[in-house]
Amino acid sequence: MMGPEQEAQRALFYKFSVEDHVPSGHILRAIDSVIDLSGAHKHLTEYYSSTGRKID
């Protein structure tokens, strides 16, 4: 290869699973089973760009 030595590119995408990282007895699992946040997206929509991150 010609030119400067290339560093290995970090993974562009990665896999992350909350199930793999939050212990089964953690308090957040108990809270999740009681609180319904499904309507939160509707109330927060105005803060999200339709095409990605907003540039300030």
Backbone as JSON, one array per atom type, in Angstrom:
{
  "sequence": "MMGPEQEAQRALFYKFSVEDHVPSGHILRAIDSVIDLSGAHKHLTEYYSSTGRKID",
  "N": [[0.85, -1.17, 0.0], [0.46, 2.21, -0.75], [1.36, 5.45, 0.56], [0.48, 6.98, 3.74], [0.36, 4.87, 6.65], [-2.67, 3.25, 7.35], [-5.09, 3.53, 9.91], [-7.13, 1.12, 11.57], [-10.56, 1.28, 10.88], [-13.11, 2.2, 13.14], [-16.03, 0.38, 14.07], [-18.83, 1.22, 12.14], [-21.46, 0.87, 12.72], [-23.02, -0.42, 15.63], [-23.98, -3.0, 17.88], [-26.21, -2.89, 20.5], [-27.71, -3.97, 23.38], [-30.15, -3.42, 25.72], [-31.19, -5.36, 27.32], [-29.01, -7.05, 27.68], [-27.4, -5.56, 29.34], [-28.66, -4.48, 31.6], [-29.18, -5.63, 34.76], [-31.29, -8.35, 35.86], [-32.64, -7.91, 38.3], [-32.64, -5.17, 38.63], [-33.65, -1.85, 39.62], [-34.68, -0.23, 37.58], [-35.99, -1.97, 35.87], [-38.23, -2.66, 37.36], [-39.49, -0.18, 37.53], [-40.03, 0.26, 34.81], [-41.99, -1.62, 34.35], [-44.2, -0.48, 35.51], [-44.62, 2.19, 34.72], [-45.91, 3.9, 31.9], [-44.55, 5.1, 29.08], [-45.23, 5.5, 26.48], [-46.62, 7.59, 25.24], [-44.89, 9.7, 25.27], [-43.31, 10.31, 23.01], [-45.03, 11.66, 21.26], [-45.36, 14.12, 22.57], [-42.79, 15.1, 22.53], [-42.05, 15.42, 19.91], [-41.71, 17.89, 18.54], [-39.15, 18.64, 19.2], [-37.39, 17.18, 17.73], [-35.63, 16.74, 14.69], [-36.89, 16.25, 11.37], [-35.18, 15.19, 9.56], [-32.85, 14.4, 10.76], [-30.18, 15.23, 13.05], [-30.41, 18.53, 14.33], [-28.56, 21.39, 13.42], [-27.03, 23.7, 15.4]],
  "CA": [[0.0, 0.0, 0.0], [1.22, 3.46, -0.81], [0.84, 6.49, 1.43], [0.63, 6.72, 5.18], [-0.29, 3.68, 7.18], [-4.05, 3.52, 7.73], [-5.56, 2.91, 11.15], [-8.37, 0.38, 11.38], [-11.75, 2.1, 11.13], [-14.02, 1.66, 14.15], [-17.3, -0.06, 13.5], [-19.75, 2.3, 11.85], [-22.68, 0.54, 13.46], [-22.75, -1.36, 16.71], [-25.16, -3.63, 18.45], [-26.31, -2.67, 21.93], [-28.97, -4.49, 23.89], [-30.39, -3.09, 27.12], [-31.39, -6.64, 28.01], [-27.71, -7.6, 28.01], [-26.65, -4.69, 30.23], [-29.39, -4.14, 32.83], [-29.42, -6.86, 35.51], [-32.7, -8.72, 35.99], [-33.22, -7.36, 39.52], [-32.38, -3.72, 38.71], [-34.83, -1.02, 39.9], [-35.25, 0.29, 36.33], [-36.92, -2.97, 35.32], [-39.47, -2.53, 38.13], [-40.12, 1.08, 37.11], [-40.51, 0.07, 33.45], [-43.22, -2.43, 34.35], [-45.29, 0.3, 36.11], [-44.8, 3.47, 34.03], [-46.1, 3.83, 30.45], [-44.02, 6.3, 28.44], [-45.49, 5.4, 25.04], [-47.11, 8.87, 24.72], [-43.84, 10.72, 25.36], [-42.84, 10.68, 21.67], [-45.97, 12.65, 20.72], [-45.11, 15.4, 23.23], [-41.42, 15.55, 22.28], [-41.82, 15.45, 18.47], [-41.25, 19.2, 18.09], [-37.73, 18.8, 19.52], [-36.61, 16.33, 16.84], [-35.63, 17.08, 13.28], [-37.44, 15.19, 10.52], [-34.11, 14.68, 8.71], [-31.65, 14.09, 11.55], [-29.82, 16.21, 14.08], [-30.39, 19.95, 13.97], [-27.27, 22.05, 13.65], [-27.28, 25.01, 16.03]],
  "C": [[0.89, 1.23, 0.0], [0.59, 4.48, 0.14], [1.01, 6.12, 2.89], [-0.14, 5.48, 5.61], [-1.68, 4.03, 7.71], [-4.37, 2.82, 9.05], [-6.86, 2.17, 10.85], [-9.55, 1.28, 11.75], [-12.62, 1.42, 12.19], [-15.32, 1.28, 13.47], [-18.23, 1.12, 13.32], [-21.06, 2.1, 12.61], [-22.29, -0.43, 14.57], [-24.06, -1.88, 17.25], [-25.12, -3.42, 19.96], [-27.67, -3.16, 22.37], [-29.09, -4.14, 25.37], [-30.55, -4.37, 27.92], [-30.07, -7.26, 28.45], [-26.97, -6.8, 29.09], [-27.35, -4.3, 31.53], [-29.71, -5.44, 33.56], [-30.91, -7.1, 35.74], [-33.37, -8.13, 37.23], [-33.08, -5.86, 39.68], [-33.68, -2.94, 38.87], [-35.47, -0.49, 38.61], [-36.22, -0.7, 35.69], [-38.26, -2.91, 36.06], [-40.22, -1.27, 37.72], [-40.73, 0.91, 35.72], [-41.81, -0.71, 33.41], [-44.42, -1.65, 34.87], [-45.62, 1.56, 35.3], [-44.91, 3.25, 32.52], [-45.65, 5.15, 29.82], [-44.3, 6.31, 26.94], [-45.98, 6.72, 24.44], [-46.06, 9.96, 24.72], [-43.38, 11.2, 23.99], [-43.72, 11.78, 21.08], [-45.66, 14.04, 21.29], [-43.72, 15.95, 22.94], [-41.1, 15.72, 20.79], [-41.24, 16.78, 18.0], [-39.75, 19.43, 18.34], [-36.81, 17.97, 18.62], [-36.72, 16.78, 15.4], [-36.2, 15.93, 12.47], [-36.36, 14.55, 9.65], [-32.84, 14.34, 9.46], [-31.4, 15.17, 12.57], [-29.88, 17.62, 13.53], [-29.01, 20.51, 14.28], [-27.55, 23.43, 14.21], [-26.27, 26.02, 15.6]]
}
